[in-house]
Amino acid sequence: MKRSTWLAISGATVLIAALLVMWRIAATPAPPEEQVVRNRLEEIRQAIEGRDLNTLMDAISSDFDAFGYSPERLRIELASAFRRGIRPHVRYTAPVINIIGKEATVNMRVEAWWEEQGLVSRHEPTDIQVKLRKEPARKWLVFPAEKWRVIDVEGISVNGLE
């Protein structure tokens, strides 16, 4: 078989495979928005416990403004805490999610504590309200998508955290 024929067959095979993958992705039904928000909250919890600053900051909107923290200041504070060796833990009750358009309000009871130098800080469970907004993002660095990002958190006091 000639080299050009082999290249044409290989190219056609790759093109057909790519089309099948794209068709399969397009045919997959999108999960309900409420489930997407629940998944996002779980990603945030895992990022906090895993001390994954990049994933955590990906969940924060550039318009974030809670307890006087901008996204930049929040990044600095979290990086400093993670560098000091703080091991945070978060537990929350089933969230009550209210979605209106591209904004969501989540009410839940949260308990957070952390370990630092062998000491455990414990806080009473607190009712909080998290506000999220669906913002433009990229999937696999190429495809346009939308992600739920945190724009505000109410019910948390940062006294004693600094």
N, C-alpha and C positions, 0 to 999 in steps of 0.2 A: 504494500500500500504506500502511495506517495505521502510525503511529509505534509503537503498542503491538505490532502484529503483527511489525514489523521487529525490535523489541527482544526479543520472545519467540524468534524464529528465531535471532537472534544469540546469545542466552543459551544456547539448546539446542546450538548449534554449539560454543560454547566449552566447555560441559559435556561433550559427546561427545569433543572433542579432549583435554580433561584426563583423562577416563577412559581413552582410548586410550594416552596417555603413561604413566599409572599402571600400566596393564595391561602395557605393554611393559617398564617397569622391573621389575615383579614377575616377569615371565616370564624375565628375563635370569638365567641361572644365576650364582651367586656363585663367584668363583674359589676354589681351594683355599686353606686358611689359610696353608700354607707360602708360597704365592705372594704372599699379602697381606703377610706378614712381610718377604719379599724386597723388595717394592715400598716398604714403610715404611723399610727400611734405605737404599734408594736415595734416597728423599725426604730422609732425614736427611743423607746425603752431599751431595746437591745444595744443601740449606739451609746446610750448613757452608761449602761452596765459594762459594755465592752470598751469604754473610754475611746470610742472612735470619733474623733473630733470632726473629720471631714464629712462623715455620714450625718452627724448631728447638725453641722452647719448647713448641709444641703437641705435639711428640713426647716431651716429658719429663713423667713422672707427677708429681702433687703429692706422692707418697710417695718420690720420688727421693732416694737417699742413697748417693752414691758419693764416695769419697775425701774425706769430710767436707764435701761441698757440698750445700746444700739447693737446691731449684729457684730460690729468690730470689737466693741468692749466685751460683749458676751464671749466671743472667741478667745480674747486675751485671758479673761477670767477662767474659762474652762481649761485652756491650755495650761495655765499656771497651776490649777488644782490637779489636773492629771499628772503634771510633772512632779508635783509634791508627793505623788503616790496615793492619792485619795482613790478609794474603790467605792463608787456609788452604787446604790441599789434602789430600785423603784418597783412599787407594787400598786396596782390600781384596780378599781372595781369596773364592772361592765360600763362602758361609756354610754351616755345618752347623747345621740348625735342628731342635730337639726341642720339640714342642708337647705339653703336657699340660693339658687343660682350657683355662682362660683365662690360662695362663702359658706363656711360651716362653723357651727358653735358646738363644742363638746363639753358636757358637764360630767365630772367624775370625781370620785374620792381617791386621793392619792396619798400613799405613805412613802416617804423617801428617807433613807439613812445612808451613811457612808462610814467606811473604816479608814482611819488614818493613824499610822504608827501604833497599831494594836488597840486603839480606842475606837469604840463604836458610838457614833452620834445617832440618837433616835429622836424622831419627831412624831407627834400625834398625826393620825390621818387628817387630811385637810380636803375640803371640797374646793375644787378649782374649776375654772372655765377657760378652755383653750379655744382661741379663734384661729381658724385656718382659711386660707384663700388658695384657689386653684390658679397656679401661675404657669406661664410658658416655660418649657424645659426641653431638653434633648434626650432622646433615647438612643443609646449606643453612639453618642456624639454626633449623630447625623439626622435621625428622624425627629421631626417636631412632636412634642408630647406635652402633657400638662401634669404638674405635680401639686399635691396639697402641701402648703408650707405654713408654718406657724407665724401669725402676725401679732398675736397678743396672748398673754396669760394673766388671768386675774385670780386672786386668792392665795398667792404665794408671797411670803415676806422674805426678803433677803437679809434681814438682820442676823448677824452672826455667821453669815456665809463668807464674808470677805476677810 
